[in-house]
């Protein structure tokens, strides 16, 4: 698609949102995290509580919402020699995490402390309980010290959003997170596909280049690490049957994204730039678009615009689904990559929007059963669906209104998925967590 044609399509009013709101949203969402964000958020909360206490705790308590428990239970925590889950994350955060690093709290963790983390986790130093919260993303860490002293830190809504810190019942900080741009651009007017397309095709690239360069550098590096070494279920390496098949761009796109998750879910200590609170989603909005840009020999400027589109489409869908839910978030991210790939391939707004709708209609049945190695396989499947949606749209072939969840237009399809995920699947999280915790389903008569 010519630059003039793209400029013509970009003359809209950005869907009612000002460019500054899109930029604030990208800067707020595209942040670095080392390790899976749920256990890392637990480690962060524990480290904040420990600092407030002023001494190493004698014991700690962690209270989490169901979705946090689900996503933190089975994933390897970086820099802990293969230790998994909530106890390891909480103990490590409490005795050696650096709260100033936020979601990189485990970066540079003292390896001499790892045996102690293992011992304390096994001896009951930390207790974990389910917290009933009105937010699916909620963590409270309570650090208990000598002479009945205690301090707590609460996180809510976003993985790095500390809303309160207390010591011995007195507030040190409260009302955190004020002023942050909410997912979905809830600064007055919601996001929409038309506005995203117009912003991505018209934004001054000098305002986003640094942010996107960091995303490319970090996220592609962990993908290449996952392809080069054996991590998890090796989904990325399996797809390519190493060495990489550089001629098959579709398989390479899926393999890159899956390999990044392979490494990340298995404790790789490389940081990634997240999207909607998830490193897997950050990888999935980045790698397929980058692979296609390299294949198509797209200018760097076009890659930046495609990544703006990919990131914002993913954020848009995820804002309707919920930051944590029973709906697999990488589906949202893969649909973002479908938009970016379609744009790189010369697609106009209509084709770009239809690519997203096609992909959603195809792959929306994937549930989230926590963070673990099989996430890489879900990413691979979602990217493959995204590419099929893109190929259909470029040929002018689309799923029609009434075909399952497909709406009368792409935006309606997104709303349909958001409604199903946020309302229809609300109870599913309870069932999934019960099964993950070993509670068998009732016998059928």
C-alpha positions as CSV (number, residue, x, y, z in Angstrom):
1,X,0.0,0.0,0.0
2,X,1.4,3.4,-0.9
3,X,2.4,5.9,1.7
4,X,-0.1,8.4,0.2
5,X,-2.9,5.9,0.4
6,X,-2.1,5.2,4.0
7,X,-1.9,8.9,4.8
8,X,-5.3,9.4,3.2
9,X,-6.8,6.7,5.4
10,X,-5.1,8.3,8.5
11,X,-7.0,11.5,8.2
12,X,-9.7,10.3,10.7
13,X,-10.2,11.7,14.1
14,X,-8.4,8.8,15.8
15,X,-11.7,7.3,16.9
16,X,-12.3,10.2,19.3
17,X,-9.1,9.6,21.3
18,X,-6.2,12.1,21.2
19,X,-2.8,10.9,20.1
20,X,-1.5,11.7,23.6
21,X,-3.8,9.1,25.1
22,X,-2.5,6.4,22.7
23,X,1.0,7.4,23.5
24,X,0.3,7.3,27.3
25,X,-1.3,3.9,26.9
26,X,1.7,2.5,25.1
27,X,4.1,3.9,27.6
28,X,2.1,2.6,30.5
29,X,1.6,-0.9,29.1
30,X,4.9,-1.7,27.3
31,X,7.1,-2.1,30.4
32,X,9.9,-4.5,31.2
33,X,9.4,-7.7,33.3
34,X,11.8,-10.5,34.1
35,X,9.8,-13.7,34.5
36,X,6.2,-14.5,34.4
37,X,4.3,-11.5,35.7
38,X,2.1,-13.2,38.4
39,X,4.9,-14.7,40.5
40,X,7.0,-11.7,39.8
41,X,4.2,-9.4,41.1
42,X,4.1,-11.6,44.3
43,X,7.8,-11.3,44.7
44,X,7.5,-7.5,44.2
45,X,4.7,-7.2,46.8
46,X,6.8,-9.3,49.3
47,X,9.9,-7.1,48.7
48,X,7.8,-3.9,49.3
49,X,6.4,-5.3,52.5
50,X,9.9,-6.3,53.7
51,X,11.2,-2.8,53.0
52,X,8.3,-1.3,55.0
53,X,9.0,-3.7,57.9
54,X,12.6,-2.5,58.0
55,X,14.0,-6.0,58.7
56,X,14.0,-9.5,57.2
57,X,10.6,-11.0,58.1
58,X,10.4,-14.0,60.4
59,X,7.5,-15.2,58.3
60,X,5.3,-13.9,55.5
61,X,1.7,-14.3,54.4
62,X,0.5,-14.0,50.8
63,X,-3.1,-13.6,49.8
64,X,-4.0,-13.7,46.1
65,X,-7.0,-13.6,43.9
66,X,-7.9,-16.8,42.0
67,X,-6.4,-15.7,38.7
68,X,-3.1,-14.9,40.3
69,X,-3.0,-18.2,42.1
70,X,-3.8,-20.0,38.8
71,X,-1.1,-18.2,36.8
72,X,1.6,-18.3,39.5
73,X,1.3,-21.9,40.6
74,X,3.3,-23.8,38.0
75,X,5.7,-21.4,36.4
76,X,9.5,-21.3,37.0
77,X,10.7,-18.2,38.8
78,X,13.9,-16.8,37.2
79,X,17.3,-16.9,39.0
80,X,16.1,-19.5,41.5
81,X,17.6,-22.6,40.1
82,X,14.4,-24.1,38.7
83,X,12.1,-23.3,41.7
84,X,8.5,-22.9,40.8
85,X,5.4,-21.1,42.0
86,X,4.1,-18.8,44.7
87,X,6.1,-19.9,47.7
88,X,9.4,-19.6,45.9
89,X,8.5,-16.1,44.5
90,X,7.3,-14.8,47.8
91,X,10.2,-16.1,49.9
92,X,12.7,-14.8,47.3
93,X,11.1,-11.4,47.2
94,X,11.0,-11.1,51.0
95,X,14.7,-12.1,51.6
96,X,16.4,-10.8,48.5
97,X,14.2,-9.0,46.1
98,X,14.8,-5.3,45.1
99,X,11.6,-3.4,45.2
100,X,13.1,-0.5,43.3
101,X,13.3,-2.7,40.2
102,X,9.5,-3.3,40.2
103,X,8.7,-6.2,37.8
104,X,12.4,-6.8,37.4
105,X,12.5,-7.5,41.2
106,X,14.4,-10.8,40.7
107,X,17.0,-9.3,38.4
108,X,20.5,-9.9,39.8
109,X,19.1,-12.0,42.7
110,X,22.0,-13.3,44.9
111,X,22.5,-16.9,43.9
112,X,23.9,-17.6,47.3
113,X,20.4,-17.2,48.7
114,X,18.8,-19.8,46.5
115,X,19.4,-22.8,48.9
116,X,17.8,-20.7,51.7
117,X,14.8,-19.8,49.5
118,X,14.3,-23.5,48.9
119,X,14.6,-24.4,52.6
120,X,12.3,-21.6,53.8
121,X,9.7,-22.5,51.2
122,X,9.7,-26.1,52.3
123,X,9.6,-25.3,56.1
124,X,6.4,-23.2,56.0
125,X,8.0,-19.7,56.2
126,X,5.3,-18.5,53.8
127,X,1.6,-19.2,54.0
128,X,-0.7,-18.7,51.0
129,X,-4.4,-18.1,51.0
130,X,-7.2,-17.2,48.6
131,X,-8.2,-13.6,48.7
132,X,-11.7,-12.7,47.8
133,X,-11.4,-9.5,45.8
134,X,-13.5,-7.5,43.4
135,X,-10.5,-7.5,41.1
136,X,-9.1,-10.6,39.3
137,X,-5.6,-9.2,39.9
138,X,-5.1,-8.8,43.6
139,X,-2.1,-9.6,45.9
140,X,-1.4,-8.8,49.5
141,X,1.9,-9.6,51.1
142,X,2.2,-9.4,54.9
143,X,5.7,-9.5,56.5
144,X,5.9,-10.4,60.1
145,X,8.9,-9.3,62.2
146,X,10.0,-9.4,65.8
147,X,7.9,-8.1,68.7
148,X,4.7,-8.5,66.8
149,X,5.7,-5.9,64.2
150,X,4.2,-6.4,60.7
151,X,4.0,-4.6,57.4
152,X,1.9,-5.2,54.3
153,X,1.8,-4.2,50.6
154,X,-1.2,-4.6,48.3
155,X,-1.2,-4.8,44.5
156,X,-4.4,-4.4,42.6
157,X,-5.5,-4.0,38.9
158,X,-2.0,-4.1,37.4
159,X,1.0,-6.2,38.3
160,X,3.1,-3.2,39.4
161,X,0.3,-1.1,40.9
162,X,0.9,-0.9,44.6
163,X,-2.3,0.6,46.1
164,X,-1.3,0.6,49.8
165,X,1.6,0.0,52.2
166,X,1.0,-0.3,55.9
167,X,3.2,-0.8,59.0
168,X,1.6,-1.9,62.3
169,X,-1.8,-0.6,61.1
170,X,-0.6,2.8,60.0
171,X,-0.7,3.8,56.4
172,X,2.7,4.5,54.8
173,X,1.1,4.9,51.3
174,X,-2.5,4.6,50.0
175,X,-4.4,5.3,46.8
176,X,-1.6,4.1,44.5
177,X,-2.0,3.9,40.8
178,X,-3.9,7.1,40.4
179,X,-3.4,8.8,37.0
180,X,-2.4,5.7,35.1
181,X,-4.0,5.2,31.7
182,X,-6.3,2.2,32.0
183,X,-6.3,-0.6,29.4
184,X,-8.6,0.2,26.6
185,X,-7.7,3.9,26.8
186,X,-10.4,4.6,29.4
187,X,-9.6,8.3,29.6
188,X,-13.0,9.3,28.3
189,X,-13.4,7.5,25.0
190,X,-12.8,3.7,24.5
191,X,-10.4,2.4,22.0
192,X,-11.7,1.2,18.6
193,X,-10.1,-0.4,15.5
194,X,-10.6,2.6,13.3
195,X,-8.9,4.9,15.8
196,X,-6.0,2.5,16.3
197,X,-5.4,2.2,12.6
198,X,-5.5,6.0,12.1
199,X,-3.1,6.6,15.0
200,X,-0.6,3.9,14.0
201,X,-0.5,5.1,10.4
202,X,-0.1,8.8,11.3
203,X,1.8,9.0,14.6
204,X,5.2,10.8,14.6
205,X,7.5,7.9,14.8
206,X,10.0,9.8,16.9
207,X,7.5,9.5,19.7
208,X,7.4,5.7,19.7
209,X,10.7,4.5,18.2
210,X,12.6,4.2,21.4
211,X,9.8,2.3,23.1
212,X,9.4,-0.1,20.2
213,X,13.1,-0.5,19.7
214,X,13.3,-1.7,23.3
215,X,10.4,-4.1,22.7
216,X,12.1,-5.5,19.6
217,X,15.5,-5.9,21.2
218,X,14.3,-7.7,24.3
219,X,11.5,-9.8,22.9
220,X,13.4,-11.0,19.9
221,X,16.4,-11.8,22.0
222,X,14.4,-14.2,24.2
223,X,12.8,-15.8,21.2
224,X,16.2,-16.5,19.7
225,X,17.3,-17.8,23.1
226,X,14.4,-20.2,23.1
227,X,15.2,-21.4,19.6
228,X,18.9,-21.9,20.4
229,X,18.6,-23.8,23.7
230,X,16.3,-26.4,25.2
231,X,13.5,-24.9,27.3
232,X,10.2,-26.3,28.5
233,X,8.3,-28.3,25.9
234,X,10.5,-26.9,23.0
235,X,7.5,-25.9,21.0
236,X,9.4,-23.4,18.9
237,X,12.3,-25.8,18.2
238,X,9.8,-28.5,17.3
239,X,8.0,-26.3,14.9
240,X,11.2,-25.6,13.0
241,X,12.8,-29.0,13.5
242,X,16.0,-27.0,14.0
243,X,18.0,-25.6,12.3
244,X,15.4,-22.9,11.5
245,X,13.6,-23.1,8.2
246,X,14.0,-19.5,7.1
247,X,12.0,-20.0,3.9
248,X,8.7,-20.7,5.7
249,X,7.7,-17.4,7.0
250,X,4.4,-18.6,8.6
251,X,6.1,-21.4,10.5
252,X,9.0,-19.1,11.5
253,X,6.6,-16.5,12.9
254,X,4.8,-19.1,15.1
255,X,8.1,-20.7,16.1
256,X,9.7,-17.4,17.2
257,X,6.8,-16.5,19.4
258,X,6.5,-19.9,20.9
259,X,10.2,-20.2,21.6
260,X,10.1,-16.9,23.5
261,X,7.4,-18.4,25.7
262,X,9.4,-21.7,26.0
263,X,12.3,-19.8,27.5
264,X,10.2,-17.5,29.7
265,X,7.9,-20.2,31.2
266,X,11.0,-22.2,32.1
267,X,12.8,-19.6,34.1
268,X,14.9,-17.7,31.6
269,X,16.2,-14.6,33.3
270,X,16.0,-12.4,30.2
271,X,13.5,-9.5,30.5
272,X,10.7,-8.9,28.0
273,X,8.5,-5.9,27.2
274,X,5.0,-7.0,28.3
275,X,1.6,-6.1,26.8
276,X,-1.5,-6.0,28.9
277,X,0.5,-7.2,31.9
278,X,1.8,-10.4,30.2
279,X,5.2,-11.2,28.8
280,X,3.7,-14.0,26.6
281,X,1.4,-11.4,25.1
282,X,4.3,-9.0,24.7
283,X,6.2,-11.6,22.8
284,X,3.2,-12.6,20.7
285,X,2.5,-9.0,19.5
286,X,6.1,-8.5,18.6
287,X,7.8,-11.6,17.1
288,X,5.4,-12.5,14.3
289,X,5.3,-8.9,13.1
290,X,9.1,-8.7,13.2
291,X,9.5,-12.0,11.3
292,X,7.1,-10.8,8.6
293,X,8.8,-7.4,8.4
294,X,12.1,-9.1,7.8
295,X,10.6,-11.4,5.2
296,X,8.9,-8.6,3.4
297,X,12.0,-6.4,3.7
298,X,9.8,-3.7,5.2
299,X,11.4,-0.4,6.1
300,X,12.0,0.2,9.8
301,X,9.3,2.9,9.8
302,X,6.7,0.4,8.6
303,X,7.7,-2.0,11.3
304,X,7.2,0.6,13.9
305,X,3.7,1.4,12.6
306,X,2.8,-2.3,12.4
307,X,3.9,-2.8,16.0
308,X,1.9,0.2,17.2
309,X,-1.1,-1.4,15.6
310,X,-0.3,-4.9,16.9
311,X,0.2,-3.6,20.5
312,X,-2.9,-1.4,20.6
313,X,-5.2,-4.0,19.0
314,X,-4.1,-6.5,21.6
315,X,-4.7,-4.0,24.4
316,X,-8.1,-3.1,23.0
317,X,-9.3,-6.7,22.9
318,X,-7.8,-7.5,26.3
319,X,-9.5,-4.5,27.9
320,X,-12.8,-6.1,27.1
321,X,-11.7,-9.6,28.2
322,X,-10.1,-8.5,31.5
323,X,-6.4,-8.4,32.5
324,X,-6.7,-11.9,34.0
325,X,-9.5,-14.3,33.0
326,X,-10.4,-17.8,31.9
327,X,-9.9,-16.6,28.3
328,X,-6.3,-17.2,27.0
329,X,-4.7,-13.8,26.6
330,X,-2.3,-14.8,23.8
331,X,-5.4,-15.0,21.5
332,X,-5.8,-11.3,21.9
333,X,-2.1,-10.7,21.3
334,X,-2.1,-12.9,18.2
335,X,-5.0,-11.0,16.8
336,X,-2.9,-7.9,17.3
337,X,-0.1,-9.4,15.3
338,X,-2.6,-10.3,12.5
339,X,-3.4,-6.6,12.2
340,X,0.3,-5.7,12.1
341,X,1.1,-8.4,9.5
342,X,-1.9,-7.3,7.3
343,X,-0.7,-3.7,7.5
344,X,2.8,-4.7,6.5
345,X,1.4,-6.7,3.6
346,X,-0.4,-3.6,2.1
347,X,-3.8,-4.1,3.8
348,X,-6.1,-1.1,4.1
349,X,-8.2,-0.5,7.2
350,X,-11.0,-2.8,6.1
351,X,-8.7,-5.7,5.5
352,X,-6.8,-5.1,8.7
353,X,-9.9,-5.1,10.8
354,X,-11.3,-8.2,9.0
355,X,-8.1,-10.0,9.7
356,X,-8.6,-9.5,13.4
357,X,-12.2,-10.6,13.2
358,X,-11.4,-13.7,11.2
359,X,-8.7,-14.7,13.6
360,X,-11.0,-14.2,16.6
361,X,-13.8,-16.2,14.9
362,X,-11.4,-19.1,14.4
363,X,-9.4,-19.4,17.6
364,X,-11.5,-18.0,20.5
365,X,-12.1,-21.3,22.2
366,X,-8.7,-21.4,24.0
367,X,-9.0,-21.3,27.8
368,X,-6.3,-20.1,30.3
369,X,-5.3,-22.8,32.7
370,X,-2.4,-20.9,34.2
371,X,1.2,-20.1,33.1
372,X,3.3,-23.1,32.2
373,X,5.2,-24.7,29.3
374,X,2.0,-25.4,27.2
375,X,1.5,-21.7,26.9
376,X,4.0,-21.9,24.0
377,X,1.8,-24.3,22.2
378,X,-1.2,-22.0,22.6
379,X,0.9,-19.2,21.2
380,X,1.9,-21.2,18.2
381,X,-1.7,-22.2,17.5
382,X,-2.9,-18.6,18.0
383,X,-0.3,-17.1,15.7
384,X,-1.1,-19.7,13.0
385,X,-4.8,-18.7,13.3
386,X,-3.8,-15.0,13.1
387,X,-1.9,-15.7,9.9
388,X,-4.9,-17.6,8.4
389,X,-7.1,-14.7,9.3
390,X,-4.7,-12.3,7.6
391,X,-4.5,-14.4,4.5
392,X,-8.3,-14.6,4.3
393,X,-8.7,-10.9,4.6
394,X,-6.1,-10.1,2.0
395,X,-8.1,-12.3,-0.4
396,X,-11.3,-10.5,0.5
397,X,-12.7,-13.7,2.1
398,X,-14.1,-13.2,5.6
399,X,-16.3,-15.0,8.1
400,X,-19.8,-13.6,7.8
401,X,-22.1,-12.0,10.5
402,X,-23.9,-14.8,12.3
403,X,-21.1,-17.3,11.7
404,X,-20.8,-18.2,15.4
405,X,-19.6,-15.2,17.3
406,X,-18.8,-13.1,14.2
407,X,-20.6,-9.8,14.4
408,X,-22.0,-7.5,11.8
409,X,-18.6,-5.7,11.7
410,X,-15.2,-6.4,13.2
411,X,-15.7,-4.1,16.2
412,X,-18.9,-6.0,17.1
413,X,-17.0,-9.3,16.9
414,X,-14.5,-7.9,19.5
415,X,-17.3,-6.8,21.8
416,X,-18.9,-10.3,21.5
417,X,-15.7,-11.9,22.5
418,X,-15.2,-9.5,25.4
419,X,-18.7,-10.3,26.7
420,X,-18.2,-14.0,26.5
421,X,-14.8,-13.9,28.1
422,X,-15.6,-11.4,30.9
423,X,-19.2,-12.5,31.7
424,X,-19.7,-16.0,30.2
425,X,-16.4,-17.5,31.4
426,X,-16.4,-15.9,34.9
427,X,-17.3,-19.1,36.7
428,X,-14.9,-21.2,34.6
429,X,-11.9,-19.8,36.5
430,X,-13.2,-21.4,39.7
431,X,-13.5,-24.8,38.0
432,X,-10.0,-24.5,36.4
433,X,-8.3,-23.6,39.7
434,X,-10.1,-26.4,41.5
435,X,-8.7,-28.9,39.0
436,X,-5.2,-27.4,39.2
437,X,-5.3,-27.7,42.9
438,X,-6.2,-31.4,42.7
439,X,-9.9,-31.2,43.5
440,X,-11.5,-33.8,41.2
441,X,-14.7,-32.9,39.3
442,X,-17.8,-34.5,40.7
443,X,-18.7,-37.9,39.5
444,X,-21.3,-38.0,36.7
445,X,-24.4,-40.1,37.4
